[in-house]
Amino acid sequence: MRSPADTPNRYSGRMHGYSGDKQAYLTRLRRIEGQIRGLQRMVEEDSYCIDVLTQVSAATRALQAVALGLLEDHIGHCVTDAINAGGPEAEEKVKEASAAIARLVRS
């Protein structure tokens, strides 16, 4: 595993692509957190399996929507900036985005 020093600009203090939408992301994640707490309650109360599965599916879709938004912001900001700057960082950002897409597809 690489250290932060080995990863160009990843931890350099620059604003991330999602920074402009940070509050919206936090709001969505808090809502998802509430969904997860609701799922815990449903299991504690022995709710009907299909009802629990329906809520698991809803929480999963909500997390996927956040992930896709973050990916779009990353490509639109971080990858675009790196490509415009050129050099090895551009290739690294494209590989990083491709790996993130692969992880999302597998999940």
C-alpha positions in Angstrom: 0.0 0.0 0.0 1.3 3.4 -0.9 1.8 6.1 1.7 0.1 9.5 1.3 3.5 11.0 0.3 3.6 8.5 -2.6 0.2 9.6 -4.0 0.4 13.0 -5.8 -2.0 15.6 -4.6 -4.3 13.1 -3.0 -3.8 14.5 0.5 -2.3 17.8 -0.4 -5.0 20.0 1.2 -6.5 20.9 -2.2 -10.3 21.1 -2.4 -11.9 17.9 -3.5 -14.4 17.7 -6.3 -17.3 17.2 -3.9 -16.4 20.1 -1.7 -19.1 22.4 -3.3 -21.7 19.8 -2.5 -20.4 18.7 0.9 -23.5 19.7 2.9 -25.7 17.8 0.4 -23.6 14.7 0.7 -23.6 15.0 4.5 -27.4 15.3 4.5 -27.8 12.3 2.3 -25.4 10.2 4.4 -27.2 11.2 7.6 -30.5 10.1 6.0 -28.9 6.8 5.1 -27.6 6.5 8.7 -31.2 6.8 9.8 -32.2 4.1 7.4 -29.6 1.8 8.9 -30.8 2.5 12.4 -34.3 1.7 11.2 -33.0 -1.6 9.8 -31.5 -2.4 13.2 -34.8 -1.7 14.9 -36.7 -3.8 12.4 -34.4 -6.8 13.1 -34.6 -6.2 16.9 -38.4 -6.2 16.5 -38.4 -9.3 14.4 -40.0 -7.6 11.4 -41.1 -9.6 8.4 -38.1 -10.7 6.3 -39.3 -9.2 3.1 -39.9 -5.8 4.7 -36.3 -5.8 6.1 -34.9 -6.8 2.7 -36.9 -4.0 1.0 -35.3 -1.5 3.4 -31.8 -3.0 2.8 -32.4 -2.6 -0.9 -33.4 1.1 -0.4 -30.4 1.8 1.8 -28.1 0.1 -0.8 -29.5 2.2 -3.6 -29.1 5.4 -1.5 -25.4 4.5 -0.9 -24.9 3.7 -4.6 -26.4 7.1 -5.5 -23.9 8.8 -3.2 -21.0 6.8 -4.6 -22.0 7.7 -8.2 -22.3 11.4 -7.3 -18.8 11.3 -5.7 -17.4 9.5 -8.8 -19.0 12.1 -11.1 -17.5 14.9 -9.0 -14.1 13.2 -9.0 -14.0 12.7 -12.7 -15.4 16.2 -13.4 -12.9 17.9 -11.0 -9.9 15.9 -10.0 -9.4 13.8 -13.2 -10.2 16.8 -15.5 -7.7 19.0 -13.6 -5.0 16.3 -13.8 -5.5 15.8 -17.5 -5.4 19.5 -18.1 -2.1 19.7 -16.2 -0.7 16.7 -18.0 2.2 14.6 -16.8 2.2 11.4 -14.8 -0.5 12.6 -12.4 -3.0 12.6 -15.3 -2.4 8.9 -16.0 -2.6 8.1 -12.3 -5.9 9.9 -11.9 -7.4 8.0 -14.8 -6.2 4.7 -13.4 -7.6 5.7 -10.0 -11.0 6.5 -11.5 -11.0 3.2 -13.4 -10.3 1.3 -10.2 -13.1 3.1 -8.4 -15.5 2.3 -11.2 -14.5 -1.4 -11.1 -15.1 -1.5 -7.3 -18.6 0.0 -7.8 -19.4 -2.4 -10.6 -18.4 -5.4 -8.4 -20.4 -4.2 -5.4 
